[in-house]
Amino acid sequence: MEKLLEVQGLSKQFGSSAKALQDVSFKLGEGRCTALLGPNGAGKTTTIRILTGLLKPSSGSIRFRDVQQVARAGAGAGAGMGAGGDHRALIGYLPQTPAFHGWMSGLEFAQYAAELCGMGRREAAQRSVELLERVGIGAAGKRRIAGYSGGMKQRLGLAQALIHRPKLLILDEPVSALDPIGRREVMELLGELKREMTILFSTHVLHDAEELCDDVLIMESGRIALQGALSEIRAANRESVLLLEIENENVNENENENENAGQPAAREAFVQWLQSLVAPSVSPARSTAPAVTAANSCIIRYELDPLNSCAAKLIVRDIGEARRIVLEQLLARNLPVTKLEIGYSTLEDLFLKVVKHK
Ligand SMILES: Nc1ncnc2c1ncn2[C@@H]1O[C@H](COP(=O)(O)OP(=O)(O)OP(=O)(O)O)[C@@H](O)[C@H]1O
């Protein structure tokens, strides 16, 4: 993989507050699409703003292929970059909340952005028409931006980011403000663009990252917690899971009306059973539950669904053996199972694991 950009030891401190970025290093491969992930406050926007030259790092460097040292702590003017800031010509940037002059038309705005990039009038006009078509707002090009929907503004922002044919497109949460239709359309557009250029985009939506990206950078508290090719990270961290759900019908809050009064409700019995599956091994002689010891060796942990306490995910070692044990025990305990599904852990599972354990 040929690298387009290499970031080394980037740190950023705002005043005397805790460091927003600490020793952040990563590479972006040419032609790759990378998702920058992390919880609120992890440092994604700060990283992006430093890459785009809008913010000066406290220390560290950014190197583009073909451009010598382009960023160094304390070097460069306004934008915080050295070497005349020429790397900025290589970057197209769509901020989280792009700002427009509402009184301009979409076409005028795109043309204005093109001319700011140094294009001549004719070329700027031609390129603007082309790009507005490309991002799907060609028909609205002559309308004032003030009347555009959120989705249309996002597309216009994308057109502006692409106007100077950048090598690297950087997008800060490009679909977070869009409704499901706008979101789908912009995702499809990004899917096309990633065949033409290198893309770095931040997102909270792990499903979007899984759909689009080749590589991931997961940030946590100003540091890179995990990075690499999504396929490799998935393969290295893939865990087998059993998704289970029991019916909730025989849960009766009022025990007097319950013909099974005195018996724990199915939900409680379910949770108790889950706990027993991952409890430290007990000798079979002292165990009240059948095959608990066997379960201990192949069921790693369970996670209750936060929105439905009658549903859980079991993370297991040997899926065949785990399925056998689980079915056997569900029957033995008369738990009213409604769903048993086999699958693998998702990027979301990995994200939660990485972020929780930091
Ligand atoms: N201009 C600033 N002055 C002071 N602190 C800042 C500034 N910008 C960011 N920070 C702090 O730096 C840390 C990282 O913020 P950043 O916006 O980069 O996180 P993020 O991962 O983009 O979060 P979100 O997902 O909420 O957008 C946070 O603790 C934030 O409060």
The ligand as an SDF file (V2000), in Angstrom:
LIG
                    3D

 31 33  0  0  0  0  0  0  0  0999 V2000
  -11.0220   25.1430   20.7600 N   0  0  0  0  0  0  0  0  0  0  0  0
  -10.9610   24.3500   21.8210 C   0  0  0  0  0  0  0  0  0  0  0  0
  -10.6360   24.8250   23.0520 N   0  0  0  0  0  0  0  0  0  0  0  0
  -10.5540   24.0170   24.1330 C   0  0  0  0  0  0  0  0  0  0  0  0
  -10.7790   22.6890   24.0860 N   0  0  0  0  0  0  0  0  0  0  0  0
  -11.1040   22.1440   22.8970 C   0  0  0  0  0  0  0  0  0  0  0  0
  -11.2250   22.9410   21.7090 C   0  0  0  0  0  0  0  0  0  0  0  0
  -11.5460   22.1190   20.6740 N   0  0  0  0  0  0  0  0  0  0  0  0
  -11.6530   20.8650   21.2040 C   0  0  0  0  0  0  0  0  0  0  0  0
  -11.3840   20.8870   22.5310 N   0  0  0  0  0  0  0  0  0  0  0  0
  -11.3640   19.7260   23.4390 C   0  0  0  0  0  0  0  0  0  0  0  0
  -10.5730   18.7200   22.8290 O   0  0  0  0  0  0  0  0  0  0  0  0
  -11.1360   17.4310   23.0490 C   0  0  0  0  0  0  0  0  0  0  0  0
  -11.3580   16.7490   21.7110 C   0  0  0  0  0  0  0  0  0  0  0  0
  -12.4130   17.4260   21.0350 O   0  0  0  0  0  0  0  0  0  0  0  0
  -12.8490   17.0640   19.5500 P   0  0  0  0  0  0  0  0  0  0  0  0
  -13.8780   18.0560   19.1370 O   0  0  0  0  0  0  0  0  0  0  0  0
  -11.6480   16.9190   18.6950 O   0  0  0  0  0  0  0  0  0  0  0  0
  -13.5200   15.6270   19.7770 O   0  0  0  0  0  0  0  0  0  0  0  0
  -14.4130   14.7830   18.7680 P   0  0  0  0  0  0  0  0  0  0  0  0
  -13.8990   13.3780   18.8140 O   0  0  0  0  0  0  0  0  0  0  0  0
  -14.4490   15.4290   17.4260 O   0  0  0  0  0  0  0  0  0  0  0  0
  -15.8390   14.8640   19.4690 O   0  0  0  0  0  0  0  0  0  0  0  0
  -17.3290   14.8440   18.8190 P   0  0  0  0  0  0  0  0  0  0  0  0
  -17.5470   13.4430   18.3730 O   0  0  0  0  0  0  0  0  0  0  0  0
  -18.1850   15.2160   19.9700 O   0  0  0  0  0  0  0  0  0  0  0  0
  -17.3640   15.8400   17.6960 O   0  0  0  0  0  0  0  0  0  0  0  0
  -12.4050   17.6500   23.8490 C   0  0  0  0  0  0  0  0  0  0  0  0
  -12.1090   17.4390   25.2090 O   0  0  0  0  0  0  0  0  0  0  0  0
  -12.7390   19.0910   23.5830 C   0  0  0  0  0  0  0  0  0  0  0  0
  -13.4300   19.6660   24.6720 O   0  0  0  0  0  0  0  0  0  0  0  0
  1  2  1  0
  2  3  1  0
  2  7  2  0
  3  4  2  0
  4  5  1  0
  5  6  2  0
  6  7  1  0
  6 10  1  0
  7  8  1  0
  8  9  2  0
  9 10  1  0
 10 11  1  0
 11 12  1  0
 11 30  1  0
 12 13  1  0
 13 14  1  0
 13 28  1  0
 14 15  1  0
 15 16  1  0
 16 17  2  0
 16 18  1  0
 16 19  1  0
 19 20  1  0
 20 21  2  0
 20 22  1  0
 20 23  1  0
 23 24  1  0
 24 25  2  0
 24 26  1  0
 24 27  1  0
 28 29  1  0
 28 30  1  0
 30 31  1  0
M  END
$$$$
